[in-house]
Amino acid sequence: MCGIVGAVAQREVMPILMEGLRRLEYRGYDSAGVAIRDDTGRMQRIRSVGKVAALQQMLDATSVSGSLGIAHTRWATHGMPAERNAHPHMSGEQVAVVHNGIIENHHELRQELNELGFPFSSETDTEVIAHLLASLLAKDSDLLKAVFTAISRLVGAYALAVASPDDPDRIVVARAGSPLVIGVGVGENFIASDVFALLPVTQQFMFLEEGDVAEIRRDRVRVFDAEGNEVEREVQASQLAAATADKGPYRHYMLKEIYEQPAVIAETLEGRIHKGRLLEESFGFEAKQLFDQTRNVHIIACGTSYHAGLVTRYWLEDAGIPCSVEVASEYRYRKVVVPPGTLFVTISQSGETADTLAALRASGSAGYLGSLTVCNVPESSLVRESNVALMTRAGPEIGVASTKAFTTQLVALRLMTLALARRHGQSAAEQRALVNELHALPRQVEVALKMSDDIAQMAEAFAEKSHALFLGRGPFYPIALEGALKLKE
């Protein structure tokens, strides 16, 4: 999963870009690069295969600096990991582009641009965007117009940022199917794939919506919708702090997040249960209306979140509530039959899982009662576009292998199940027993974590094995699937 960072400021932006890339390393990547407009008005590009640290070493050997730049971490899709395929991509000296996503019609565009005489030095779909923009800028030098025209030719999902050496105070960005956030500063503004990259420089964020194009300057931000109309997007204060994305005393993020589980489970329960009772009012008025009418549940998710959905199906069916669970990428390509009174539930740590988000958007015309998302990121697309959001309050999960996000998803889904089960005849005594189990859960996880030395000793017996089989039955079957996924990861 690639990462984008950009900045236009009154100060040197290279440290901002590099810190942003370091904070996006958790997304996975094979190469990295930056493009900076220097004081002479030239676009200086430096790229490297491997870690961000290798790129930093290359930068340390140069004197590249400037107040406008874009940067990227790439995970190879089109073209092998190589410097020529790393971002940013440029068309001569005219334009630089960083891009997340996949351009499905890049072969046709490449052929067209080849015939116009544009030389290609990479196998990527992103270089196509750079040359397409250059061909448009040759006719009209306005970068914003060129981006609008270019994206009208693109088929696929993308988030992109464009800079030109001829434009000393402007980055133009576009979003279609891939997240992009604008960080709002004082006399400076930023862009990134997610807020974690920008927390050291701002707490104020503007979240672009599907189809948006934005013009980012030092002193202002203009946003346009897919039809080209200038629109207002709310600036929101992030609930996250820069320190939450640090490892602290732990060897790696996954270990830190494992040990955070008691605290984040307690936080997910805070204000939602009290003295053996579920506080349904904490879900909000719209949730009550949906729950009152719910007769069936469809759960849509991917990966770890899908496993959480499978566990939830056992809970709902035990309460007499029909439930189906579907991998989001498959749901999108089926003609789904929606029984009357069906609640559409999505689960995603980030709230930006592309297939899950696409499924939510498709569900709007399918006849569901409404949509509920279980999510960890308040500012995400799933939260903004769902009728009801049940937040997991796990804090940033940086580790690639999900831990605390999974356990807090299960807690949130258990709360949802309790609310629905009460409407389907679950007794007050049963409800009280389940709520008390949830209340005791943070302490039980603490006890389990204190077994770490014994677990490490047990792991020694398996460390050299070549194969592993995880077994489980009933609600422990999806737990076995999740355990197997953890070992594979």
C-alpha positions, 0 to 999 in steps of 0.5 A: 500500500503506497503512501503520499506526502506533500508540503507547500510552506514558507520553510524548508519542507524536506524534513516534513516530507521525510518524517511523513514517509517514516510515519507511512512505513507501516503501510509497506513499500519497496522504494521511496522518493521525493521531488523538491522545487529548489530555489533556482526553480528546478524540480530536483528528484531523488529516488531509492529502492529499499528503506526510507533510511536509504533515501535519507542517506542519499539526501544527506549527500546532497544539498537539495532544499526547497519550500514545495515538494511531494514524496512517496513510498511505493509498493510495486504493482506495475513494474518491478521494484527499481529506481526507474519505477519509483515515484515521483515520476516526471515528464522532462522538467515540466511536471512531477507526479506521485500516485496511489492506486491503479490506472486500468487504461494505462496501456491505451494511454501509453500507446497514445503518448508514445505516438506523440513522442513522449519517451517512457523510462519505467513500466509504471502506470504513473508515468503515463499520468506525468506525460499526459499532464505534460501534453496538456500543459503544452497547450494550456499552462494552468496546472489545475485545468490540466489535472481536471482534463487528465483525470477525465481520461483516467479509468481506475482508482487513484489518489495523486499529487502533482507539482510543477517547477513553473508553479512555485506555490501550488500542489494540485491533488485528486482523489478517486477511490483512494484516500487523501487528506489535507493538513491545514497549517498557518502559512503552510499546508500539507497533503498525505495518504493519512493523518499519521504522516502529518501529526507532527506539523498539524492537528487540523485536517480536511478530508477529501471526498470521492471525486474531489480535486484540490489546489493547495497553496501556502495561504489557502486551499480550494476544493472542487467536486467531480463536476468542477464546482468549488465546494467547502470541506470541513476542517476537523481537529484530529483526535490523535496525537503525534506520540500515539504513532511512536513505538515507545519502549517496545521493540516494534509496533505489533508488540506495543499494540498487543500490550495496549489491548487491556487499555483500548478494550476498556476505552471501547467499553467506556460509556457503553456499559454500566452496572451490568447494563448496556447503555444503548443511548451511547449508540445514538438516536439513529442507531435505535431506529435502525435496531428497532427495525432490524430483522437480518444482518449482512456483514461485509469486511476483508481480512482480519475484519472479516474474521471478526464478522464471522465470530459475530455471525455465531453470536447473532444466530445464537440470538435468533437473528439471521446473519450472512458474512461476505468478503467485500471483494466478492460481495461487489460482484454478486446480485445480492438478495436483501430480505426486508429489515436487513441492516448492512454492517461494514467492519474496517480498522482504517475505514478506507478499505477500498472493496468495503467502501465500494460495497457500502456505496453499492448498498445504497440502492440495494434496499437495506434498512441502513448502514452501520460501520465498526471502525477505528478512524473517526475521520475515515470515509466509512464513518462519514458515509455510514448512517451509524458508526460504532467506533472501536477507540483502539488508537492508531494501529501501525503494525501490519498484523492486526492485534488490538483492532481485532479485539476491539472490533469484537468488543464493539460487535458484541455490544451491537449484538447485545442491542439487537438480541434484546429486541429478539427476546434475550432475557435481562439475566442473559444480558447482564451476564454478557455485560459483566463478561465484557466488564471483566475482559480488560483484566482477563487480557492483562492476566493473559499478557502476564503469561508472556514468558511461558508463551515465549518458552512454548514458542521455542518448541515451534519456531523451527517448524515448517508448517502449522495447522490452526484448528477451531470449532464454532466461534473459535473457527474464525479465531483459528483463521485469524491465528493462521493469518497472523502466522502467515503475516 
